[in-house]
Amino acid sequence: MPFHRRLYRVGYHLTGNAQDAEDLLQDTYLKLWQKRDDLKEEAVTEAYLVTLMQNLFRDQRRLKRIDTSEDIEDHAEPPDEQSLSQAVEAADEAKQMETLMDKLPERDGRILRMHLVEEKSYEEIECDTGLSQGNLRIIMMRTKQKLKEQYLKLTKTWTD
């Protein structure tokens, strides 16, 4: 398996995440194993393996309708330990923020979720709530400020 790292990087580039890249790499090795009797030894080069992986990915995408709607940059690299740590930290922060949002008054939390999570415009929220856009902007500003203060208090107590 002299091309393992290269194949993993190609798989990560194609799929956009580590788990799918590992699955694709395993599928590539399985396909190679299944063809082992039919292949000449000189045919198993890096270029052959990369092409095999790309073809498997295309086949899987067609069959499973893998979501590839996100644009993956050419220089995308597999996550390292630091980026995994940052991802875990970001997930924790998101959970903390969700908890704080759940504690907001019902109207404020609903407006915040409509705007930030559902990505509704102020006009759409105005139609849903009956509040003017000016009121909605003030509510959003105050609610964001309140969340920020509560989040800072929460993180400060954890670091003390």
C-alpha positions, 0 to 999 in steps of 0.5 A: 500500500505505498500510495495509501496517503495519496489515495486518502487525500484524493478520497477526501478531496472527492467526498469532502469529509474524513469518514466518506474518504475512508469508506471510498479508500476501502472500496478502492482496495476491495475493487483492487483485490477483486481484480488482482488476478486480472491485473498486470503488476505494472498496471497498479500504479498511482495513476491507475489507483487514483483513476479507479478511486475516481470512477468508484466515487462517480459510480457511488454518487450516481447510485447513492446520490451522495450529496456533493453540493458543497464546492470543495476547493482543490487544496482541501486537506484532510483534517488534522488533530488541531482542526478536529479539536476545533470542530469538537469545540465548535460543536460544544459552543453550538450546543451551549448556544442552543441551550441559551437560545432555549432559555430566551423568551418564546417570541425572541427565540422564535424570531432569532431562529427564523432569521438565523437558522431558517434564514428568513428575511425581515420581510418574511418574519414581519408577515409571520409575526405581524411585527414591523421590520424596525421592531424586528431589528431592535429585537434581534439586536437586543436578543443577540446582545443578551445571548452574547452576555450570557455566553460570556458569563457561561464561558467565564465560569468554566474557565475560572 
